[in-house]
Amino acid sequence: MNLPWTAVAGGALIGAAAVLLLATVGRVAGISGIAAGSLRAAEGERGWRWAFLLGLLAAAGLVLWWQSLPEASPRVLLRDALPAWQLIGAGLLVGFGTRLGNGCTSGHGVCGMARGSKRSLLAVLVFMACAMLTTFLVRHGGGLA
């Protein structure tokens, strides 16, 4: 039986980080809000924001390092699967959607849903519908390449 243990562990770590941030700083772990506030927030608010963002980058670097080890099982990395222009375009679209939706998937999906926000529920339904449509189009419509 092949269970998605890495997905379960990743979800648990994201949930634990959101709870820890709320318990210690009293803030919601919405990445877009944290990133936007890292430059314009008051002096006392910048430290935890930068620590959070640097932790995200460090974790990504750790994963890339781990996947480069010879004993790591073979994986197809996203950066190897798509051309750079598609990755940049996808990032810009995500940024536009984040501003349009007044929050990102982490803020709405993890924190907003946990707080019972109706706005977050609607946002997550839209995120999921768009993700399903995109997956269908890429898999059955010939992809983007």
N, C-alpha and C positions, 0 to 999 in steps of 0.2 A: 504494500500500500504506500503510494507516494504522496505524502502530505506536504503542503507548502510551508515548511517550518521557517524558512527565511522570511516569508511574507508575514507570518504570525509574529516572529521576533521583531521585524521592522515595525509592524503596527503597534506592538506593545511598547517599543522604545519611543515611538512618536507620542503615544498616549501618555507615557510616563514623563516625557519632556514637557508636554502641555500642562500636566498636573503640577509638576515641579515649578514651572514658571508662574503659574497662577498662584500656587501656595507661597512662593518666596517673594515674588515681585508684585503680584496682584494684577498681572497683565495676561491678555489672551495671546496665545502663540500663533498669530497670523503672520506668516512670513512677509507678505507685502506691506503690512502696517509696520512691522519691525524694521524692514529695510527702508521704507520711506521716512520713518522717524529717526533713523540713525544719523542723519545729517541735520535735521531741523528741530530735533527735540531739545529740551532744556539740558543743561550740562549734567545734572544728576541722572538723567534718563538715558544718556548715550552709552554708558559703560555696559550695562547688561545687554543692550541691543547689539553692540559690536561683538560682545562675547558670544551671543547666540549666533550671529552671522558667521563669525570665524569658526565656531563649532561645526556649522553646516559644511563649510569649505574643508575643514580638517577631516570630517567624516567622508566626504567625497574623495579626497586624496587617499585616505586609508583604504577605501574600496578599490580604487584604481591600483594602488600598490599591491593589495592582496590578490587581485586578479592577474597581476603580472608575474606572480610567483609560479615556478614550474610545476609545483605540486597542486596548484589550484585547478579545479575541473575546468575544461574549456567552455568559454562563453563568447557570445557575440556581443560586443560592446556597442552601444548606440552610436558612439562616435565613429565606429567602423562600418556601421550599417547604413548610414545616411550621409549624403554630402553636406558640407558645412553650410551652404546657403539654405538648406531645408531646416537645419538645426537653428540657425539664426532667425529664419522666418517664423518657426514655431515658437521660439522665445519671445519674439515681438508680439505675436498673436496672443500668447498667454499673458503678457504684460498688459496689452490692450483690454483683454477680457477681465483681468484683475481690477483694473480701474473702473471699467464699465459695471462690474458686479459689486463694486465697493468691498472687495475682499477676495482672498484666494481660497484654494481648495482646503488648505490647512486651517485657515481661520473659520471658514463656514463649515467644512466637513467634520473636522475634529472638535473644535471648540464650540462653534455655534450650534451644532446638532446636540452636543452634550448638554448645552444650556436650554435646549428646547425652543430655539429661535425659529419662528415660521419663515422668516426671510432666508435663513440659512438652509432650511429644508428645501425651499424653492430653488435656491442657488445650486444645491447639490443635485437636485433632480435635473436641472439644466446641464450641469457639468457632465453628469452620467449619460444623458441623452446625446450630447455632443460627442463624448468619447466613444459611445457605441456606434454612432453614425460614422465617425472618422475611421474606426477600426473596420467597419463593414466596407467602406469605400476603398480603403487601402488594400484590404485583402481580396475584394471581389471586383474592384474597379481598375485594377492594374497598378495600383500604388501611385506614388508621386514622382518616381524617378523617370 
